[in-house]
């Protein structure tokens, strides 16, 4: 049996099914004959054909990425999603899938199917595919010819040379009804537009018939960018000739065969065909003395009909269609007239999306006017200690106090001072430092982990994690308020930390996970901050050492994903700990490695950061538009909850890579940055607080705002400002904190 790579073609806009089908939501993604969309029905019909070795491929336009990914997710199906930057008709789309397939398996067969066909008997269809694939393996291009149930002018026809699987004598265009009757009498078949062909055969045929197409598409695949669960084809895809597969290959090739199939088939191309499926009615409707009518009503609309028959009544929020079912093909005439009369009704109104620049200006104002004032007043007590959290109404809560929160807030206000905020940042730092020295600092210069709400030591452990954040805070303070004593403190703390660093590994953390990537990430963040603050080369050497450990040990070479936990020899931990992947950390490491690489003009390091960024994109939930909490190394979801902090890391990584990349990557990164910023805004509240945890439903857990998130938010703001200061200097004044 040949290895089959099914390919679902998602092109087409379904104009004859207006007003339900429109360019932004074409018919293949709308439930037309049941609860699932034609695309989903197609996925279920062909997914098993790939077996253990084949892969399901979906190819469609960038505009339909979300619909494709969401509907695959609903089915719990995995697929390679190839996205066209612009439509070039079916030949280029099929070439992309064939080239991708050949690179995986040189002898594999592609099954090309339309995403909008209705075939109730899936088993009969799969049987036909197996027959066709055997012939395709032998070098034939096999199309499926449907035995007509009656004359129709809606379909093209195929003239076979004989009975059964036979060579194609001719392909003919859609005829009038009289000609269609003659075709049926002569044994012609409906052209279903579905093909089985070996990938290399299709590539060779296109090379011979369509100059430049394979070269342009191959280059588009070579320069493709992996964006989450999809592959965005490169710009040269637009150089491919715009031509259908029928004109490019099928009408010229000598390899064409047709397999007659007798199962029920329809392209659901018009409302009369949808009605004949028996499952086309949707929504609330009342019919009185009405016969043979199709009624589709959008949510909240009641349709009532009295004394009518043979009608399609289709109601959307902005348009209503009433047509004789026998005239369904003429709906396209309405669409043509709308192009001049009312073009806005040709597609669904799309809510405007905030641009990166618009969101950045709003972000700066929110930081300046709301977040920073709130957390140094309500968020800091009279003694100088920072609160762990604030209720959503701004009330302080009696909780333990962690060293990490004190350090993070000190760093935030040091950064605010450095960026010119006119609020009381200096007082916040001074009182915060005093409180930390009095309550958290130990004699050796390290900080204990946690105090009780009364201020008594509650956890006297000294973790590397806490010391890393204390070191990070000292770096910020040394820049905002230059002080030699602060640098001396940092030097002592650095020496304490590196003294415990293994010769061939990293630092060993206290607690249940002594060998972990996360603590090194935050130590690297602190060390890079000190590189900026100090001329001491010891900081750069330590940064290089941590980066080498990350690139050599933490990043899985086969997937490009960064693992979280390790064994004592810094090999991956056994069991679930070893396969845990946090998308937010992929982004966070990507940003830090990109920053390190930029400082050293290290192009290889930038490539490593780019691969981590792409790994993080696999954790973006397309339905909610947010980064989820946790996955496994194989890409399966471990936790679909989505906290605030990964959204900031998505934003920061996208922006630093945008300022470090060529045009193709830069465009993708800026698009991702805009998406990430919109995701972040869903968490922020007008009064300078935030929600922290989003459930899979899209609802937030009702809980206080954790102070620890402000560190992530401030870093995101800083990266937004730094990047747009370069790309949009005209916005600099609007992005300032002063």
N, C-alpha and C positions, 0 to 999 in steps of 0.2 A: 504493500500500500504506500502511495506517495505521502510525504509530509505536506500538510495543507496549512497555508497561512490565509485564513479568511480576511477579506478586506471589505469594510463597509464604507461606501461612498456617501458622504453627507451633503453633497452639493444640491442645488435647486432651491427655488423659493415657493413653489406651489401656488402660482398666481390664480389658478382656476378655483382655488379654495379660499379666496378672499371672501369675507374679511377676517376669518379665523387664522388663515395662514398669511404671514407677511415676512419680509426679509429678516427681521430680528427674531422671529419665531416661526420658522417655516413648518410645513405640514409634517415633516418627519419627526418633529419633537412634540406634536400635539396628539393626545389620545383621539383617534378617529373611529376605531372599530373595537372598542373595549376599553379597559382601564389603563392599558399601557400604550405608549406612543408607537408608531410604526418602527422607529429606530430601536426601541427597546425590544419589540417583537423580533426584529431582525437579529439583534444581539443574541437573544435566547435561541433563535433558530440555527445560528451558525457557530456559536461559541464552542460547542463540543467537537466540531470538526477538526480543530487544531490538534486534538489529542495531547499527548505528553510533550511533543516536540514543537508543534506549530504554535504561533501566537496570533491572537486576534488583533487586527489593525483597523483603526478608524481614521479616516482622513476627511477633514472638513475645514471650513474657514475659521480664521481667528475670532470672528464675531460670535461664533457658535460654540466656542470653547467651554463656557460655563454650562450650557445645556448638555453638551456631550458628557462632560465630567460628572455632572449631577445625576444624569440618568444612568450612567454606568454604576455610580455609587449606589443608587437605589436598588440595582440588580445585584450588587456585590460582585460585579464582574471587573476584571482587569483587562486593559488593552493598551497597545501602543497607539497613542493619539498623535497623528501628524497634522499640523496646522498650516494651512496655506496663507501666506501674507496677503495674497490677492488671488482671486479665482482665475484659472487659466484653462478651464474646461476639463473634460474627463481624461484626455490623453496624458497631460502633465500630472494629474493627481494619481492616475494608475501607475505612471512611471515612478513616482516617488515611492509608492508602496512596493513596487517590484524591485527597485534598487535596494531598498532597505531589507527586503526579504532575501535577496540574493546574497547580501553580506552576512546574513545569519546562516543560510543553508543554500548552497549553489544549485541544488537540484529540487528545491521546494516548488510546489504548485500554489499559485494564488487563486483563490476564489473571489472574484469581484462581484459584489451584490449591492444593489441600491438600498438605501436606508428607509425608503418609503413604500415598499411593496408589501402587499397583504397576501400571505400564503398560509392558510389555516392548517394544512397538513404538513407539519414540520418533518415528520418521519419520511414521507414520500419525497420531500425536497432533498433531504440528506442522502437518501438512496440514490437519487439522480446525481448528486454531487460526486459520490464515490465512483459511479460509472464514468462521468465526465473527466474526473481526475486521472483515471487510468489512461485515458486517451491523451490528456494533457501531458502526462509524464512522458509519453511517447513523442511529444513535439507538436501536437495539435492545439489549436485555439478553439475551445469548445464553448459555444453559446447555447443557452437553453431556449428552445422554441416551444411555446405553449400551444397545445392543441386548442384552436379557437372554440369557444362555446357559441359563437354567432358572429355575424359580420359587425365590424366596428371600425369607425374612422379615427378612433383615438390612439391606435397603435400602429407601429411599423410592422412589416411582414418579412418573413424569410422563406425563400424557395429552396427546399432541400433537393439533393440529387437522387434521393432514393428513400427507402424505408429505414426506420431505426436511426442509429447514429450514422450520419451521412455527411458528405461534403456539402458545402453551401454553394448553391447555384447562383443566388442573387439576394441582396438586401434591397428592400423597396421602402419608400417613404409612406407616411400615413395616407391612405387612399380615400376617395369618396366611398359612400356605401355601396354603390353599384359595383365599383371595382373590387371592393372588399368581398362581396359575394362571389365574384369570379375567382378571387384568390383562394377562398376557402374551398371552392369546388375543385381547384387545381392542387389541393393539398398543401397550401402554404400554412405557415405557423406564425403566431404572434411573436414578435421580437421582444423578449423580456428584458434585454439589456444586461443580463448576468453572464459572466464568463468564467471559465476555468482555463488557466494557462500557466505553463511553467514560467517562473519569473525571468529567467535568462532568455527565453524565447520572445517574450514581450519586449524586453529591452532591445534585442537584436532587430526585431521588426521595426520598432520606432526609430532605431538608428538609420535604417534603410529608407524609411518613408518620410521622416520629419527632421530636417536638418536642424541641429542645435538644441533639440529638445532634451535629449538624454544628458548632454553636457551641462546644460543650465540646471536641470533638476539634480544631477549628481553633486554639482557644486553647492546647491542649496542645502542638500543633506550634509555635506561636509562642514558647512558653516552654520548648521542648525544649532539652536540654543534650547537646552532642556529647561522648561519653565514649569516647575511642579510636576504634575503627571502628564505633561504634554511636551511635544517636540515642535518648536517653532522653526519652520523651514527658513533658510536664509534668503536674502534679498534677490539673489539671482533666479529664484523661482519665477519672478516676474518677467524674466527674459525668455522664458519658454514660450513657444508659439501657442496661441490660443486656438485649440482645435479639439474636436471630439474624437474619441477612440474609433467611432464608426468611420469617419472620414480619414483619419490617420492610418488605420490598420485594417479594419474589418472589410472595407470595400476594395482593398488592394491585395490583401494577403492570399497566398495559395494554401495556407494552413488551416483555414476556417472549416470547422465542422459544426453541425447542429444536432443537438439531442432533443427529440420530441419528449415533452412531459405533459401529463394529463391532469396534474393536480390543479385545484382552483388557484387562480392567480389574478391579482389586480394591482395596478400602480396607484390606486386610490387617488386618481388624478382629478376628479370632479365630484360635485355633490351627489349626482345620481349614483355614482359608483360607491360612494360612502354609504348611501342609503341602502343599496343592495346588499351590503355586508350584514345588515340586520342589527348592527350595534352602534349606529351613528348618532342616536339621539342623546343630547346632553342637557342637563339643567331642568328647571321647573317649567312645566308647560301644561296647559289644559286644552284639549281638542274636543269640539262639539260638532258632530256631523262632519268631521273632517277625515279624509281617507288618504292613505299612501303619502303621508307628509313626513319630511325630515325636519326636526326642530332642534336647534342648538342655541342655548341661552347662557350667557355669562352669569357668574355668581351675582345673586341679588336681583336678577331680572326675571319676571314672570312673562311667558309668552302664552297668549290665548288666541285660538283660531276657530272660526265658526264657518261651516258650510263651504270649505275649500277642499281641494284634492290635488295631489301630484305636485306639491310645492316643497321647496327647501326654504326654511326660514332660519336665518343665522344672525344672531344678535351679539354684537360686541359692545363695549361701553361707548365707543365713538362712531359706530356704523352698524347699519342693519341691511341685510341682503334678503330679498324675496325673489325667488326665481322659479319658473316652471322647471321641474326636474329634467324634462326632456331638452331644455335649453341650457343645461349646466355648463356645457363647453363654452358658451358665450360669455361667461363671467369674465373671461380675459378681456373682452371688449370694454367692460366697465373699468377694469384696471387701466387699460390704455387711455380711456377718457379722463380718469382721475389724474393722470400725469400732468394734464394741462389745467383741469378744473380745481383740483384740491389735492396737491401732492402730499399734504400732511396726513391724509387718510390712507396712504399707501403703506404706512408702517405704524406700529404702536408708538405712542408718545413715550420717550425715554426721559426719566428724571435726570437733570444735569448732575454730573459728578464733579465734586470739588477737585480742582487741579492741585498739583504739588505746591505751586506757588501760592495759591489762595489759602490752602491749608496751613502753609508755613507762616503766613502773616497772622492768621488766627492763632496759631500755636504760640508765637512770640507774645501776642497780647495776653493770652491765657496764662503763660508763665509769669509775665511781668505783673499782671493785675490781680491774679487769683491764686495760683499755686504757691509761688514764693512767699507772698504775704501771709497766706493761711498757715503754712508750716513753720514759720518762725514766730508766730503769735500763738494761735491755738495749738500748734504742734510742738511748742517748746515751753516747758514750765519755768517758773520764776527762778529756779536754781540753775537753769541752763540745760537740763536734760531733755532730750527730744522724746516726744511721745511715740509709742510703738504703732498706734493707730488712732484714727478719729472716726466716730460714728458719722453716718451720712448727714446728720444734722449738725455736725461740728463739735459734738460733745467729746470731752476727754474720757478715756476709759482706764480703769485700774488694771494694769497688766504688768507682766514681767518686762524688764528692759534688757535688750540684747546689745552687745557691743557692736555688732555689725550695723545696726540701725544708727547708733550714735556716729559711727565712722562715715556711713553713707550720707547722713544729713550734713555733717561737717564738710564733706567733699562737695556736696551740692551748693552750699552757700559760699564756699571758697570759689567755685566755678562761677556762681552768680556775680560775685565781686569782680572776678577777672573779666567777665563779659560786660561789665558796666552797669549792673543793676543798681538803682539809686536807693533801694530799700536798706534796712538795717542788717546787712549781711555781716559786717565786721563784728557787731555786737553778738550776733548769733554764733559766730565762730569762737569769739573770746569766751563767752559763758559756756558754750558747749565743750571747749577744750578743758576749761576748769573743772567742769562736772565729770568729764572722762578721767582726768587725772585723779580726782578725789575718790571716785567710786569704782572705776574699772581697771585702772593701771596697777600692775604688779611691780615689785621692786626691780625686776630685770628689764623693764620697759615693754613687756608684753601686756595684752589686755585679757582679762577673764571673759568668759562667754556670756554670762547672764546674771542679772540681779532680780530680786523679787520686787513686787510693786512698792514695798516699803524701803527699798534701797539696799537690802542685805544681800550678800553673795548667795546666789541660788545655784550656779554652776561655775565652779572655779577652774574648769578645764581651759587650757589655752590651745585653740585650734589654729592651724595654718590659715584657714579660711578667714577667721577674724583678724589675724595679724595682717593678712594681705589687704583687707579693707582699711585697716588703720594706716598702713603704709600708703595706700592710695589717698586717703584724706590728708596725710602729711604732705604729699606731693602738691595737692591743690592749694593747701595753706601756704606752702613755701613760695608759690608763684603769686598768690593774691596778696600775701603779707610777708615779704622776704625776711627770713629769720634764720641765722646760722644755727641756732639751737635746734630748730625743727629738722634741718638737714642732718645734724649729728644724731638726732633720735632715729632718723630713718636709716642711717648707716649702721647703727647698732642693731636695729631690728632686722635689717637685711642680712647681717652677718650671723645672727641667731638662726634665721631661717635656712640659709645656705649651709650652715654647719650640719644640719640634719638631712641634707640632700644626698641621696645615694650616688655613688660614683657613676654607675651605668644607668641611673634612673632619675626619679624626681623626688619631691618631698613626700614624706609619709604622714598622712593625716591621722588625727585621733578619731576614735569612734569605729563604727561598724564597717566603713569602707575606707581602709587606709590607703589603697592604691586607686586613685581616681583622677580624672581629667579636670573636673570642675575647679578644684582648688588651684591648679596650675593656671587655668584661664584667668582667674582673678588676680593671681600673683603676677602674671604677665601684664595685665592691665595696669597694675600699680607700678611695675618696673618700667613700662613704656612711658608712664606719666613722669617718672623720675628721670628718664632719659631727656625729656623736655625741660625738666627743672634744674638739672645738674650737669656739670661738665665731667663728672666722675665716670670713667669708662667701665667701671665695675657694673654699672646698670646695663649697659649695652651687652656686655659679655653674658650676664645672667639672662637677658631677654633672648639672646641667640641660643642659649642652652635650653630654655623652655620650649622655644619654637622647634628646635631639632627633636626634642622629645615628642612633641605633638605630631610632627610630620613623620617621625620614624616609628612611633608606637601607638598613638591615640587614634590615628586615621586608618580605617580598614581599607587595605589596598584594592580589594575587589569591588567594593561598593562606593568608595570615596566618602563614606559617612564616618563621623567621629563617634567612637564608643565612649561610654561613661566610666566603666569600672574594669579593673585589671587584677591579675594575680601578682604575687610577690616578685616575679621576674618581669613584670610589665607586659606580659602577654594577656590577651582578653580573658576576662573572668569566665568561669563556667556558668552555664544555666542562664536564666532570664537576665541576671545582672550584666552578663557579657554581651547580650544582644540588644540591650536598651539603647535607643536613639532618641535624643531630645531635639526636635527641630530648632527650637530657640537657641540651643547651644551651637548648632551648626552655623547659624547666622552670627552668633557672638564670636566664635572662633574665627569665622571668615573675616569679620571686621578687624580683629586684632592681628591676624596674619597679614591682611592687606596693609594695615598700618605699618607693621614691621617691614614688609617687603618694599613698600614705597620709600621708607627711610633708607633702605640699602640698595635701591634700584635693582631689586631681585625679581626678574620676570617669572622665574619658576615659582617663587613664593606667591606671586599674584595669581598664577594658574591654580595653585593649591587652594588659595582663598576662593577663587571662582568655583572650583568643584564643590567646596563645602557649601557655598551659597546655593548652588543648584541642589545639593542634598537637602538643604533646609526647605527649599521650595516644594519638595515632595510632601512636606508636612502642612502645606496650606490647604485648608478645607475650602474648596471652590464654592460650596453652597453658602457658607457663612462669611467667606472672605477673610478668615482669620487663621493664624498659626495654631495648630493643636499642641497639646502638651507632650505626648510621647508616642513613639512608634517602636517597632522592632526592626532589626537590621534588614529583614526581608521586605520592608515597606508596609507591613500590616499595622493597623492602628492598635496601640495599647491603651491610650487614653485620649478620647475625643474632646475632653474639656479643653478650654483655651484661656489661659491666664493672660494678664495684661503684658507682662514683661517680654514674652516672645515677640509681640507686635513691635515693640521698640527695637529689638535686635534685628528684625526683618528690615525695618526702616533704616537703621544705621548701616547695616551691611550693604544694602542696595545703594545707598548714597556714596559710601566711600569707594565702592567698586565702579560706580558711574563716573567718578572723578579720576579713575585709574584705568579706564578701558577704551577700546576702539569704538567706532560709531555703532556697530551692531550690538555689542554688549551694553554700551552706554544707554541706548534707547530702551532696551529691555530693563536695565536697572532703574532708570528713571520712571518707567511704567510701574515697576514693582514698588518703588518708593512711594509713588502716589497711592497705590493700593494699600500699602502698609500704613501710611499716615491716615487714610480713611478708616482702616481697621482700628487704629489707636484711638481715634476720636469717638468710637462707639463706647469706649470705656470711661472717658473723661467726663466730669460733670462741670457745670458752669462755675461752681463756687471753689474750684481748685482741689476737689477730691476726685475719686475714681472708683469704679467697680473693678474687682480683681479677677473673678472667675466666671467665665461664660460656659454654660452647659451646652450639650450637643443640640438642644432645642433652640439655642440662640438666646435663652433667658439668662440673666445674671443671678448668682447667689446673692441673697440679701445679707450683707455683712459689712463691717466697718472697712474703711480705706486703710490699707497697710502703708505705713510711712516708708517702708523699704522700697516701694515702687518709684518714689521720687527720684532716686538715683538713676534708674533706667530712663525715666522721662527726661531728666535734665541732659543726659548723654545724647538722647535722640534729638532734643532741641539743638544741642551744640553741633551735632553732625549736619542737621538740616541747614543751620545758619552757615557753617563752614562751606558746604557744597554750593549753596545758592549764592553765597558771596562771590564764588568763582564764576558760576554760570549765569547769574542774574544780578550783577552789581547794582542795578537800578533799584533793587529791593532792599539793599543793605540797611537803610535807615528804618524801614518798616519791620525788619527782623531783629533790631537791637533790643536789648532789655532796658536801656536807659529811657 
